[in-house]
Amino acid sequence: MSAALVLTVAGAVLIGVSLGLLGGGGSILAVPLLVYVADLPPKEAIATSLLVVGATSAVGVLPHARAHRVRWRTGLIFGLAGMTGAYAGGRLAEFIPASVLLTAFALMMLATAAAMIRGRRSAEGRPTPHELPVLRVVLDGVVVGLVTGLVGAGGGFLVVPALALLGGLPMPVAVGTSLVVIAMKSFAGLGGYLSSVQINWGLAAAVTAAAIVGSLLGGRLAGRIPADVLRTSFGWFVVVMGVFVLAQQLPPAWGLAVGALAAAGTVSVVVWGRRRRGHSGQQRLGQPVRQHARTGVER
């Protein structure tokens, strides 16, 4: 067994842990792992990652389902809508250069990471929805599915923010539900790729088996870690991987510099967003005081 294969299988365990624990991040690890460690061509790596992440997600959802951390209606509708976009994206990817796909992949990672780290506006006092509105789920599913098919991302780094930030689901529930969506979209995207890409099935089986083991471990840990810690850790993890992938697509002389600028830009967006939320919160806290001052009454 070669050193590259050993490293690839070891990395696959981390892919599974990421999926089981965070509901995403599998493809963020899988694509660079298969390209830079297993030395697969980018499009073959993307297709293989869809197989690995799809199978791993399907198994990884089991511990979340047993712990009642899955919104099945939302997940199935999102997944069905995403499958349409994923298959179309997989077919479209045949006509797009691999370097363009990987660069777009890295940029989306950074944008999504900023949203995850900033978090959503305070939802204190609002009821947690049991299921999300069908129209929103369908629209988000098609868009995220198209991205899945194009760049080989199972979509967890987009699905989790869509469910947690926009939909208002608790982070552990968003994680569990995202695995249903990822499995469905990944297999649809793989179907689109198989028309133009050949897969090394032996390597894919070894990586998938290792990732499944990791996903079961990650699923057992998911309910024991605070939601804010999960969300923030996931965001910074995506920043690191996004900068790495972006730097790899640029000439060595300035790849590191552009990666550093991208990371700095992401941090700036996060800081600006938090300050803006903090300022808005102070205004809301101060508003009742001003109203009471006009009436001359204090509470």
C-alpha positions, 0 to 999 in steps of 0.5 A: 500500500503506497503512502499516498493511499494511506494518507488518502484513507486517513483523510477520508476518516476526517471527511466522515467526522466532518460530515457526521459532526458538522453536517458538511465539509466532506467535499471541502476535504474530499476534493483537495484530498483526492486532487492533491494527495491521491493525485486524481484529475480534478473532474475525476476527483469531483465525481469521486467526492460526490460518491464518497460524500453521498454514501457517507451522508446516507449512513451518517444521518442514522445517529442524527435520526435516532436523536430526533435531529432531522426535519424529514419533510424539509430535508426530502423537499430540499433534497428533491429540488437539489437533485434537479439542480445537481444533475444539471450542474454535473452535466454542465461541468463537462464544458467548464475548465477544471481550474475555473470549477476549483476557483469558484469552489474556493470563493464560495467556501470563503463567502459561506464561511463569513456568513457562518462565523457572523451568525444569524441575527438574534432570534430570541423570543421567536419560535423555532420552526418545525419545518420550513416553508416549501417555496423557500426550501425548493428555491434554495434546493435548486440553487444549492443543487446546481452548485453541488453538481458543478463543483462536486460539493455535497452542499453541506457548507451551503445547506447548513447555513441555509437551514440554520441562518435563513431557516432558523433551525437549531444548529444540531437539527440543521446538521442532521437535516443537511445530511439527508439533502447532501446524500440525495444531491450528491448521487444526482450530481454523480449521475451527471458526471458519469456521462463524461468521467471514469471513476477508480472504483477501488479507490472510491470504495476504500475512501468511502468505507473509511469516511463512513467509519468517521461519520458514525463517530462524528454523529455520536459527538454532534449532540455533545458540542454547543451549537455556537461552537459547532457553527463558528468552528465550521466557519473557520475550518471552511476559511482555511480550506478555501484559502488553501484551494484558492492559492493552489489555483494561482501561480506560486509567485502570488498565490499565497498573497491572494489567499492571504488577502481573501482570508483578510477580506473574510475576517473583515466581513465577519468583524463588520457584521458583528459590529453592525449587529452589536450596534443594532442591538444597542439601539434596540435596547436604548429605544424603550429608554427614550420612549419612557423619557418622553412620558416621564415614566421609568420602568 
